[in-house]
Amino acid sequence: MQQVECFDICIIGSGPAGAFVANEMSTIGQSIVIVESGNDSVDMDITNSVDLQDSNISGDINFGMSSQVGGASNLWGGWLVKLDKIDFTKRSLFNFKGWPIKFDELLSYYKRVDNYLELNGALDSKYGASNLDLRESEIMDSPFKTRSIIGSDISLLIDMEAQKFICDSSYSKILSLACLDKKTNTVKYLKAKNYVLAAGGINNNRIMLHSFARVRNHLAFDFDVLGKCISTHPKAEIGKIILYSGLDKSHDFINTKKKNVSYLKYQVGLAENVLIEHNLLNHCIRIDMPGRSKSVRVLEKLSAFTLNLNAGFVRSLLLSKPFVYFGQVLFKFTETLDFSDKNGNILNVRCFFDQERRSSNEIALSSEISKSGLPLARINWQFEKKDWDNVELFLSLIKKELEELMIGEFIYEVPTSYIGIHSHFIGGTVIGKSGDDSVVDENLKVHGIDNLYISGPSVFPSFGYANPFYTIAALSIRLSDHLKSKL
């Protein structure tokens, strides 16, 4: 065992949850170390993190994540979508306890993310005269990879897998972090004044469960909250709209507007008052031309096929950096290509599902052990009849609005399967005011532990429909402000 020098801040994970706070803190002279289990190569082998045999997940188990410098930011398609105000609201019917952060405050941090991404301004919703709510989303010309903001003034330890936090006798302070150096197969202990766990939705839960299971009764937060009430942002093709008359290609439903460094698209939801009145979750649909929709589906099936390949030369080739980059370019090209000449009188509809929080959807520890000696994660996630009933009511109201606006007839069918990949694991180490029902406080500090913070989608106490990158980055920058205030 080898002792490593002390740092001001030790960050576990180099994706958006860790890289933004690292970059911000390095600008004020703090000594930063980032612990990254991968290196600069693509590594999408989930079997070293998840026990696939013992997990129970609705739909195919395809996890679009990579253990590498920059994490999932190397794979995402560059879609930027912010949470909505209703996602911050306490809604007991769905076990949403609300965020201890005000929505308007987070908007200011979205703008700071824009500075990194060189965007014109934070996205906003567009409200019309009807009950429909048009939500802006942007597709970046070149998806932002957080590797670019990990400068030479930040110590980056690659092939170093975080395993367990070591506490003091009062369980109020982290003394060190035990890591496995995968290159030498030796355990090292990193010491820091503050620790930020930013290893992603699955591994944040996994490391916390492994670190504190034996001292669960001595913690200031309820250990039984850990890993509970997760979701994965499922989506599915839901139906089609038969237009009463052709839509102009500039219509907000189907238009893709070119901006400075991105493309603007609208997704369609229901206004907040309608969601509340009908006890609806914050689902959302994306309306698209058939040609574009079919092309995207083909690419998603190819991605899922690649992830399901057994280890070997073909898989290694398809998951190499050039192929992954080519896939990102192809996705963006397909999303922004003009298919208007083939539009006819039919539009395709894809739905992105919100979900209530329930403790049966969880990440727990398996009895199986990874190559590094850390227990694998066992995941249970289901989209139940209660969830589908909520989706069906949402779709019926969308149908009514589209007909009243004389757009067309919305023909939908509640699906039994999903599209795409389970890559957005959310929840399990949620933010809240009390250790009775949350793991971290409004500053992302673990309740009762003075120098341990958690950053990433695992802290979200609600799900919504939005791709989480934008919010992860905003919360990471907000965490840096808090750490600066501590100094």
N, C-alpha and C positions, 0 to 999 in steps of 0.2 A: 504494500500500500504506500502511496506517495502523496505527500501533502503539497498542495499548490498554493502559490502566493495569494494574498488577500486582495480583493477588488472592492470598489465601492458598490457596484451593482453586478449581480450575476443573473443573466437572462437565459432561460431554457427555451430554445426555439428561435429560428431566424426568419419565420414568416411574418406577415403583417402585424400580428399581435406583439411580437418581440422587436422587430426591426425599427419601427417608428419610435418607440420609447427609447431604444438604444441610440438612435441617431440624435434625438432631441437632447438626451442627457450627455452625450459625448461633446456637445457644443459648449458646455459649461465646465469642461475640465474634469469630469468624473471618469474614473477608470472603469471601463465596462468590459465584461467578458460575456460572450454568447456561446452557449453550449449547444451544439448541433449534432444530432445522432447520425446525419448523413454527411455527404460531401457535395461536390459540384456535379455529380452524376445523378441522373434520374433514377429514383428507387421507389417504385410503386408496389413493392411486395408487402402487402398488408399482413401476411401471415406471421410476421415477427412482432405484430402488435395486437392482432385480434384472433381469437379462437373461432374460426369460421364453423367448425363442426358443432360447437355448443351454442352458437348464436342463433337467434330466431328473429328474422327481419322480413317484413312484408316485401315481396318483390325479390329480384335478383340481388345478390350481395356483390355489388361492384363499387369499390371505394376509390374515387378519383383523387387520391392524395399521393404526395411524394415526400419521402424522407430525404431531403436535400437542402442545401443552403438556399433560403428563400421560400422553402416549404411549398404550399399549394399555390403561391403567387406565380410559380413557374408553369402552372397548368390552366389557370382560369382564363376565360375568354374575354375578360376586360369589361364585363357588365357592371355598371355602377348604379345601385338602387339604394335609396335611404329608407330607413324605417318610417312609418307613419305615426302621427300623434296618437292614434288609438292604440298602437302597440305599447304605449307607455302608461295606459290607463288600467287601473285596478278593475278586473272583471271576475268576480268570485265564481260565476257560473262555469268559467273555464279554468279555474285555479290560477288565474293571473293576479299576482299580488301587487303589480305595478312596479315601476322603476323608481328608485330613490333619486334619480337624476331627472331634471326637467328636460322635456323635449326641446325647448328653445335653446337650452344650453348646449345640447348635442349638435344643434344646427351650426353653432359657431365653430365646432370642431370639424364638422364636415367641410367647412370653408378652408380650414387649415390643411386638411387632406388635399383639397383642390390645389393648394400652392405646390405641393409635392408633385401632383399629377399634371400641373400646368393647364388646369381647366378654367373655364370662365367664371364659374360660380356654382354654389351648391344647388342641387336639383330641388324642384318644388312640384307640388301637385297643381293640376289645372282643373278648376271647378267650373262646370257648365250649368245650364239652367235645369238639367235633369238630375236624377239621383245618381247618375254615373259619375265616377271620379277618375279623371285621366291622370295617371302617375308617370312622371318623366323617368326615363332611364337612359343612360349613356353607354355606348360601346366604344371603348378607347381604340384608337388606331393601332396602338401597340400596347398590349396589356402590361401594366406596371409590375416589375419584378423587384422584390424588396432586397435582393442581392445588391442592387445599385446604391442603396443608402447605408450599407455596412462598410464604413470607411476604414482606412488603415489605422486610425486611432482607436478602433474597437478590436479587442482581442477575440478572435474567432477560433474556437476549438472544434474542429470537424471530427467525424467518426467518434464522437464522445456521447454516450447515451446516459442521460440522467436517470437515476434509479430511485433514490430515496433521500428525503430531507431528514437531517439529524437535529432533534430539538434539545433544548436545555431541560433541566429537571422540573422546571415550572411549566413547561410546554407553552411558553409565551415568546420564545425567540428561536429562530433557526441558527444553529451553530455552523453547519456545513451541509454541502450537498454531495452525496456519494454518486460517482459516475463511473461507468466502465469505458476505458479507452479501448475501442474495438481493434485498433491497430496492434496494440501490445497485449491485449487481454488482461490488463491490470486495472485495479480499482484506484481511483483518485478522489481526493476530497477537496472541493472548492470552498473557500471561505469568502464571505462578502458581508458588507453591512446590510444590504437589502437584496432580496431575491424576487425575481419575476418569473412565474411559471406561465409560459406562452407556447406550449407544445401542441396546441390544437385541441379540437373538441373531444377526441377520444383520449389522447394521452394526458391531457390536463387531469381528467378524472382518474385515469389509471395510476398516475404517479401519486396523486393525493390519497387514493384508497390504499395503495401499498405503503405509503409513508406513515399513515396515522391509524391503521387498523388496530394495532396493539395498544394504543394509548387513547382509544376512542372515548373512554369515560372521563378523560382529563381535559378534554378540549372545550373551548368556549362556544363552539358551534355544534349542533346536533350532527353527529357523524352519519346518521341514517339519511340525512338530506343529500349526502354526496352521491353523485351518479344518477340521481333520480330525475324523472320528468324531462326526458330528452326528446328531440325530434330531429328530422333529417331533411326538411324542405322537399317533400315529394312533389312530383308534377306528372301530368298525363295529358295526352290528346283527349279532348272532351267532346268534340263535335264540330259542327260547321254552321255558318250563317249563309242562308240563301237570300241574296240581296233582292230588294224590291226593284231597284234600278242600280246601274253601275255606280261605284264610288270613284270620284276623282282620285288620281294617285297621290294628290297632295293632302288627302283626308288624314286626320291625326291617327285614325285606327291603323292605317297601313303605311303611312309615309315614314321614310327614314331620312332625316335631315342631316346634312353634313355640317359639322361645326369645325372649330379650329383644329383640335386634335382628337375629335371623337365624332360619333354619329348619335343623333337624338332619336329615341323611339318612345312611344307611349304604350303603357299597359293600362288595363281597364279594371277598376274595382267599383265598389259602391261607396257612396258618401258616408261619413262617420255616423251621422244621425240615423241613416238607414240600417247600418250594421248594429247599432245599439238597439234600435226599435225592434228588430227582428231577432235579436240574440244570435247574431252571425259573427263568425270569425273573419279575420281579415284576409280572405282569399283574393285572388287576382287572376284575370285572364289576359292572354296575349293573342291578338287577332292578326292573322297573317295571310298572305297570298299563298295558294296551294303549292306553287313551285318552290318557294322559299321554305315553306314548312316541310315538304317532303325531303328536300335536300338536307335540312338540319337533322331530320329523323335518321336518315341514312348515316350521317356522320356520327350521331350518338350511338347507333347500333354498332358501328365499327369500333368506337371507343370501348363499349362494353365488351365486345368480342375480344379485343386486345387484352383487356384486364383479366379476362377469364382464361387466357392461354396459360398452359403449363410452362414452367420455367424452361428456357431453351433459347436457341439462337434467334428464332423468329420473334419471340417476345422481346428479347434484348434489343433486336434491331428496331422493332416498332415503338419501343419506349425509349429509344435513344434521343439525345437532345435535338438533332436535326429533324427527326420525324415528329416529335412533340411540337417543335416550333412550326413546322409545316402544317400540322393539325390546327394550331391556333390561328394561323393566317387563313386557312381554308374556312374555318368556322366564321371568322369575321367577314370574309368575302361573301360567304353565303348569306349571313345575316343582313348584309347591306346591299346585296345585288338587287337590281330593279327587275321584278318579275311581272310588272304591271300589264304587259301585253298578253300574258297568259291568265290573267285574273278571272275573266268571265264574270259570272254572277255568284260565285261561291268563294267564301273565305273560311279558312281553317281556324280553329280555336284550341288553344292550349291553356290548361289551368294550373296555377301554382297554389298549393294547399297550405293554409294555416292549420293549426291543431291545438286542441286543449292540452293542458299539462296533466299528466297522470303518472303516478309513481311506478306503475307496471312497465312503463317505457324507461329502461334504465341501462346504464353501463356498470357492470360489476366485474370482479376479478375471477378469472377462470382458474381451475386447478392445473391447467397447462402452463408451462414456463417457456419464455422466449429464449433465444440463443444466448442472450446476455444475462439471463437469470431473473428477469422481471416477469411476474405473472402476466399472462395475456389478458386482454379485455374480452368479456363475454357480453354481447349486446342483445337486448331484447327490445324490439320496436315493432309496433303494429298500428295500422290505420284501421280503426274499428268501425262497426256499423254506425255508431254515434257520430263519428267523424264524417262518414259518407253522407249521412242524413243532413248534416250542416252544409256540406258542399252542394247537395241537391237543392236545398232551399235557396242558397246563394245563386245558383244557376237559373232557377225559376224566376228570380227577381231581375237578373240580367236579361233574360229572355223578354220579360215584360217591358223593360226599359227600351230595348232595341226595337221592339215592335211599335211602341208609342212614339219613338223618334223617327219612325218610318225608314229604319235602316234595312231591316230584313227579318226573316224568320230564323230564330236560333234553334237548331235541332241538336240536342245533346243527349248523351248517354253516360250515366255514372259508370266509370271504368272499374275493372277488377285488377288492373296491373298499372305499373308506373313506367315512366320514360326516364332515361338518363341514369345517373349514378348517384348513390348515396354519398355525397362528398361534403355536405353541410351539417355536421353533427353539432347540435346546439343544446345548451343546458347542462345541468349536473353539478356545477359549482356556482350557483346563481348569486346574483347581487341582491342585497336587501338590507333592511334596517336592523334586523335581529338575527342572532345566531340560532334561534329556534326554527327558522324556516329558510335560511340562506347561509351561504358559505363565506361570501365576501361582503364588505360594507360599501358605501357609496364611493369610496376611493379605491376600490378593488383590493383592499387589504383583507386578508383572512381574519375573521373574527377571533380576537384573543391572541393573535400572533403578530408581534410588533413589526416584523421585517419581512413578511411573506405576502406577495401580491399575486393575483391571477389575472391574466389578460387573454382575451380571445372570446370566441362564440360560446364557450362553456359558461360564461357569466350571464348570458342573456336570460332574463326571467320570462320572456315571451318570444314568439317565433316569427309571426308575420309571414310574408311571402318573399321578402327582399333578399337577394344575394348578400351575404354578410360582410364582404370585404370592406365596403365603405365604412360600416359601423365599427368593425374590428379596428381599422386604422384610426378612426376618430377617438375611440376609447383608449387606444394605445397612446396617442398624443395627450389626451386628458390625464392619463396616469403620469406622464412625464411632468406635467404641471404640478401635480401633487407631490411627486418626489422632490422637485425643485423647492417647493414650499417647505418641505421637511428640513432642507439644508439651511 
